[in-house]
Amino acid sequence: MSDAAILCVDDESVVLMALKTQLQRLFGRRYVYEMACSAEEAWTVINELEEEKVKILIIVSDWLMPNVKGDEFLMQVHQRFPEIITVMITGQADEAAIQRARQEANLYACLHKPWTEEDLQQVISTALNS
């Protein structure tokens, strides 16, 4: 098992499955791919990975989710783990939310739904090499 992970957070299981499939196709077995359907579930995954000494490199989070919006979640992540690269994926985020995430969560990139596999690869590859 790899000691580096990419975590995807979205309340739509079809989006999570698409992300996981694309990431596995693009990056193979280089990383662990974890999925969470809410910010609350993501924190559980983050804590489990931390206990297992698996480093989370990137979190890709939807913006519009129940309870905690993606920008808020990414800001919380950044406060606790400033080294994790944050990417927001959205079909509905307003510019204010994206700007807030850029300023307070050090947002690396924002992908708009529907994204292309090429866009996903470029963002993730560039982020990992920066």
Secondary structure by P-SEA (a helix, b strand, c coil): ccccbbbbbcccaaaaaaaaaaaaaaccccbbbbbbccaaaaaaaaaaaaaacccccbbbbbcccccccaaaaaaaaaaacccbbbbbbbccccaaaaaaaaacccccccccccccaaaaaaaaaaaaac
